[in-house]
Amino acid sequence: MSIIDKFQNTLHCMCKEDVIFEIIDDVECDWGIHTVIQCPKCEELFSIDCGCPAFQDVMKLTLLNQNLFSDEQNSNYLKNSHPN
């Protein structure tokens, strides 16, 4: 299952709501282009391809949703993150 597919299921957001995140492709930051997700309730944006200081860290969602990312996906996300 791809990372994007995982966000097409109901997940628990930081706003304490169970939601299906909206996926937004090609969002630009100072370091490149991202795929981000947005909570339809609190409207918070999360970068799902790598950590970026312009968006919330999706790792916060992994704490609320067990098995959201595999160990390899967690590692790749953190390894490719932008500097703060």
N, C-alpha and C positions, 0 to 999 in steps of 0.2 A: 504494500500500500504506500503510495507516495505521500509526502508531507502534506501537500495540498488536500488530498483526499481525507486526511485525518480531521481537517477542519470543516468538513461537510457533515459531520456528526455533531450531535448536541454535546457541548462541553461547558464546564463551569468556568466563568470569567472572574476576574478580580473584583468585579462589582457584586459578586455573590449571586449572580443570575445564571441559569442554564440557558445557553443560546447556541445558535448555529452562526458562526462567524461569517461575515461577508469577506470575500477574497478580492483584493485589488492588485492587479498586476502593474508593473512598470512605474513604480513610485520612485522618484529621483531624490537622492541626498547628495551631500558633498563628495561622497566616495563612490557613487555608482547608482545602479538601479536595483530596486527591491521588489519582492512580492510581500505585501503586508495583508494582515487581516484586521477587520474592524468589528468590534462588538456592536450589535444593533441597539443595545440598551444604553451603555455608558459612552459609546462612540470612541473608546480608546483604540489606538492603532498599535499593532505589534508587528515587528519585522519577523518573518518566519524563515528567511534564508540565512541570515547571520545577525549578530547583535549590532545595533546601530544606535548611537545616542539620540537620534532624531525621533525614535519610536520606543515604546515600551519593550522590555525584554521578554520574549516568549518563554524563557526559562521560568518566569513567574507562573505561567500557565501550566508548565509541566509539574510544578509542585501541587497544583490543585487537581490535576488530571493524570492519575497514574498511567504509565505506559503510553503517554502521548507521543514521546520520542523514544527511539531505541537508544542504547548506549552510544552506538556509532553516530546517530543523528545529533545527540547531545554534544558529542566531541567535535563533530564538524561545525556545528553552529558556533560553539565557543572558539574554536581554532580560527575561523574565518571572520570573527567579529572585528568591527572597526574600533580604533582607539577612542577612548573617552577624553 
